[in-house]
Amino acid sequence: MDGKPGLRQRKKDATRSRLILTALELFEEHGFDNVSVAEIAEAAEVSKKTVFNYFGIKEDLILGAGEHHQREPAAVVRERPSEVSVHAAMRDYLRTALDERQPFTGLNDNPVVLRIQQLVRNTPQLAVRYYAQQMETRRLLAEALMEEGSSRFSAFLVAAQILSAQEVVVGENVRRITEGETPDEVYPDAVRAAEHAFHLLENGLGGFDRELRHAAPGSPRTAAPDPSNTGPE
């Protein structure tokens, strides 16, 4: 065994990719609301049933490729060494994803990834589905925290903070890539932003607030260098 997928899996992967690209092209050309699953199936030369074998709903033709990420944060928490904090484990998870330029980090300029991001931004139904996926990720992470003895309230509060911090880092990456920077140009700031975000989470926002309150009058009110500040325009 060489670890490569077998012929059957390669065919399934090829069909899945063809469906995604076909749907993307039709949605871009006609609008998400104006394209049916039957039309996608016909254009991809498969049956409507085949489409639903791969994707539960129409929105997942665009967002389904990232579904496996929904369970990753919970798995990271469950599988971390006992001496590693939840925040440190999630920071390292994000750092690894940034290193690998994984699409969900926003640090990826693959043309198809950029097209999908734009379509989601411009399509309310896809934005709603994306939000629902984020809420499911939060729920799964909170469940993992409750398994360790956290109260439900604290678990959901911490899960929300962690995933919101990650989303802010990702959003900044997406913004800069969309404006024309390359992943390699953005990467150093993305790493600093991730470190800064999880430092604030793990050490408490109180320190941030105290530094703001004790800033000298007239001086910039910032507790730490903004990792997204890349210098003068």
C-alpha positions in Angstrom: 0.0 0.0 0.0 1.5 3.4 -1.0 -1.2 5.5 0.7 -2.6 6.8 -2.5 -6.4 6.7 -3.0 -7.8 3.8 -5.0 -9.4 4.1 -8.4 -12.9 4.2 -7.0 -12.0 7.0 -4.6 -10.3 9.0 -7.4 -13.4 8.7 -9.5 -15.5 9.9 -6.6 -13.2 12.9 -6.0 -13.2 13.8 -9.7 -17.0 13.7 -9.8 -17.2 15.8 -6.6 -14.8 18.4 -8.1 -16.7 18.5 -11.4 -20.0 19.1 -9.6 -18.4 22.0 -7.6 -16.9 23.7 -10.6 -20.1 23.2 -12.7 -22.2 24.7 -9.9 -19.8 27.6 -9.4 -19.8 28.5 -13.1 -23.6 28.4 -13.3 -24.1 30.4 -10.1 -21.7 33.0 -11.2 -23.4 33.3 -14.6 -27.1 33.1 -13.6 -27.2 33.7 -9.9 -27.7 31.2 -7.1 -31.5 31.5 -7.0 -31.8 31.0 -10.7 -30.0 27.6 -11.0 -31.6 24.4 -10.0 -29.9 21.2 -8.9 -31.4 19.5 -11.9 -29.7 22.0 -14.2 -26.4 21.5 -12.4 -26.7 17.7 -12.8 -27.5 18.1 -16.5 -24.5 20.4 -17.1 -22.2 18.0 -15.2 -23.7 15.0 -17.1 -24.8 13.1 -14.0 -28.2 12.4 -12.5 -29.9 14.7 -9.9 -29.7 11.7 -7.5 -25.9 11.7 -8.0 -25.7 15.3 -6.9 -27.5 14.6 -3.7 -25.3 11.6 -3.1 -22.4 14.1 -2.7 -24.2 17.2 -1.4 -27.2 17.3 1.0 -28.5 20.7 -0.2 -27.7 23.1 -3.0 -25.7 25.4 -0.8 -23.2 22.6 0.0 -22.1 22.5 -3.6 -20.2 25.6 -2.7 -19.6 25.2 1.0 -19.5 21.5 1.4 -15.8 21.2 0.7 -15.1 22.8 4.0 -17.4 20.7 6.1 -14.6 18.5 7.5 -13.2 21.6 9.3 -16.3 21.8 11.5 -15.1 18.9 13.7 -11.4 19.9 13.8 -11.5 22.3 16.7 -13.3 19.8 18.9 -10.8 17.1 17.9 -7.9 19.4 18.7 -9.2 20.0 22.2 -9.9 16.3 22.9 -6.5 15.2 21.5 -4.2 17.8 23.0 -1.7 16.8 25.7 -2.9 17.4 29.3 -0.3 20.1 29.9 -1.4 22.1 26.9 -4.2 24.7 27.4 -7.2 24.9 25.1 -6.1 28.3 23.8 -2.6 27.1 23.1 -3.9 24.0 21.3 -6.2 26.1 19.1 -3.4 28.7 18.4 -1.1 25.9 17.2 -3.9 24.5 15.1 -4.4 27.8 13.4 -0.6 28.3 13.0 -0.3 25.0 11.3 -3.2 25.8 8.9 -1.5 29.1 8.1 1.8 27.4 7.4 0.0 25.0 5.0 -2.0 27.9 3.4 -5.2 26.0 3.9 -8.1 27.7 2.2 -10.2 28.2 5.4 -7.5 30.5 6.8 -8.0 33.0 3.9 -4.3 32.7 3.2 -4.9 31.1 -0.2 -5.1 32.7 -3.7 -6.2 29.7 -5.7 -8.6 31.2 -8.3 -11.4 28.7 -7.4 -11.1 29.5 -3.7 -11.3 33.3 -4.4 -14.3 32.8 -6.7 -16.1 30.8 -4.0 -15.3 33.4 -1.4 -16.7 36.2 -3.6 -19.8 34.1 -4.4 -20.5 33.5 -0.7 -20.1 37.3 0.1 -22.5 38.2 -2.6 -25.2 35.5 -2.0 -27.3 35.8 1.2 -28.3 32.1 1.2 -24.7 31.0 1.1 -23.8 33.5 3.8 -26.6 32.0 6.0 -25.4 28.5 5.4 -21.8 29.5 6.2 -23.0 31.1 9.5 -24.8 27.8 10.3 -21.6 25.9 9.7 -19.8 28.2 12.1 -22.5 27.7 14.7 -22.1 23.9 14.4 -18.4 24.2 14.8 -19.0 26.3 18.0 -21.4 23.7 19.3 -19.0 20.8 18.8 -16.2 22.7 20.4 -18.4 23.6 23.4 -19.3 19.9 23.8 -15.6 19.0 23.9 -15.1 21.5 26.6 -18.1 20.3 28.6 -16.6 16.8 28.5 -13.7 18.1 30.5 -16.0 19.5 33.2 -16.9 23.0 32.0 -20.3 24.3 32.6 -22.5 24.8 29.5 -22.3 28.5 29.8 -18.6 28.7 30.1 -18.0 26.2 27.4 -20.1 28.1 24.9 -18.5 31.4 26.0 -15.0 30.1 25.5 -15.8 28.4 22.2 -17.3 31.6 20.9 -14.3 33.6 21.9 -11.8 31.2 20.3 -13.7 30.9 17.0 -14.4 34.6 16.8 -10.7 35.3 17.3 -9.9 32.9 14.5 -12.5 34.4 12.3 -11.0 37.9 12.7 -7.6 36.6 11.7 -9.1 34.8 8.7 -11.1 37.9 7.7 -8.0 40.1 7.6 -6.2 37.6 5.5 -9.2 37.4 3.1 -9.3 41.2 2.9 -5.6 41.6 2.0 -5.6 38.7 -0.5 -8.7 40.1 -2.2 -7.0 43.5 -2.5 -4.1 41.9 -4.4 -1.4 40.8 -1.9 0.0 37.3 -2.1 -0.2 34.7 0.6 3.5 34.9 1.2 3.3 38.6 1.7 0.5 38.3 4.2 1.8 35.3 6.0 4.2 37.0 8.5 1.4 39.4 9.7 -1.1 36.5 9.8 1.2 34.6 12.1 1.7 37.7 14.4 -2.1 38.3 14.3 -2.8 34.7 15.4 -0.2 34.9 18.2 -1.6 38.3 19.4 -5.2 37.1 19.3 -4.6 34.0 21.3 -2.3 35.8 23.7 -5.1 38.2 24.6 -7.5 35.3 24.9 -5.3 33.2 27.2 -4.1 36.1 29.4 -7.3 38.0 29.6 -8.6 41.1 28.0 -8.3 43.0 31.3 -4.6 43.6 30.7 -5.5 45.1 27.3 -8.0 47.4 28.9 -5.6 48.5 31.6 -2.9 49.5 29.1 -5.5 51.5 27.2 -6.6 53.3 30.3 -3.0 54.1 31.4 -1.8 55.4 28.0 -0.4 58.9 28.2 -2.8 61.6 27.2 -2.5 62.3 23.5 -0.6 59.1 22.8 -1.9 56.3 20.6 -4.3 54.2 22.7 -3.1 50.7 21.8 -2.1 47.9 24.0 0.1 46.1 21.5 1.3 46.8 17.9 -1.4 46.1 15.4 -0.2 43.0 13.6 -2.2 44.1 10.5 -0.4 47.4 10.3 2.1 47.0 7.6 3.3 50.6 7.5 2.5 53.8 5.7 0.2 53.6 2.7 
